[in-house]
Amino acid sequence: MPIERRMVILVVEDDPLDYELIERSVRSLEKAGVRYDLHWAKDGEEALKFLFRKGEYADAPRPNLILLDLRLPKKSGMDVLGEIKKDERLRKIPVVVLTVSTNEEEMVRAYDSGAAGFLNKPASPEDFDRLLTTVWEYWRIARLPE
């Protein structure tokens, strides 16, 4: 039986509707007793400020998991992934790319850059919720480094 721990998740997503679906999914799990601490960065620059604890994010918690969209304003998701994976303190955090992109080259580049997964956002809210439930369940039981 896995040890229960509070999952700290950083969602890097510029679309408020997609974030709302993610938040709703997490809240439904919390009603079932699973503990999540969800944080939202709306662009690539904000994500890096959060991760490197700069400015208003000086006391930000270290995420256990990052959900990363590729198409972001200010700094692309691929650039954010690169910054995460080249930093000694951040590189072990699993980054799951969650994107509308079906581009094979982007997928290969994401994996080559250290992504733990590459998932396509489903079109329907119901399918999106099913996908997220699978993501939450996997990362809840996976062993992660501190």
C-alpha positions, -999 to +999 in steps of 0.1 A: +000+000+000+015+034-010+022+060+016-004+088+015+011+122+010-002+156-001+005+160-038+016+195-048+008+201-084+017+230-106-005+235-136+010+256-163-020+264-185-031+296-202-067+285-209-089+292-179-115+266-191-089+239-192-076+249-157-112+249-144-116+213-156-084+203-139-094+221-107-128+204-107-112+170-112-089+176-082-117+189-060-137+157-067-108+136-056-104+157-024-140+149-016-130+113-017-102+120+008-072+123-015-051+154-007-039+177-034-024+212-033-031+228-067-012+259-081-018+277-114+007+295-136-010+312-166+022+315-187+057+302-190+073+332-172+050+329-142+057+291-140+095+298-138+090+324-112+070+299-091+095+271-096+126+293-089+107+310-060+111+346-073+092+377-063+057+369-050+065+332-052+094+333-027+076+309-004+061+287-031+060+250-023+081+226-045+057+206-067+056+169-069+041+170-103+039+196-131+012+196-158+026+217-187+009+230-217+032+236-247+016+266-262+019+293-236+023+331-238+056+348-228+077+316-227+068+284-245+061+252-226+091+236-243+114+264-230+099+259-195+106+222-197+142+229-207+147+252-178+132+227-153+153+198-165+186+217-166+182+228-129+197+204-103+169+212-078+140+208-103+150+181-127+136+152-108+101+167-107+079+148-132+066+170-160+036+157-179+029+176-211-008+181-215-015+197-249-037+199-279-006+193-301-006+160-320+027+170-337+051+140-336+082+162-336+069+181-305+062+149-287+097+135-295+113+168-284+093+168-252+104+133-243+140+141-253+139+171-230+128+150-200+090+150-201+076+121-180+045+119-203+029+135-233-009+136-232-034+151-257-062+171-242-095+154-252-122+175-268-150+166-244-151+176-207-160+140-198-130+125-217-108+152-201-120+142-167-113+105-173-078+113-186-071+135-155-084+108-131-059+084-147-031+109-143-040+116-106-042+079-098-009+070-114+010+099-097-007+092-064+008+057-062+041+064-081+072+067-059+086+102-062+119+116-049+118+142-022 
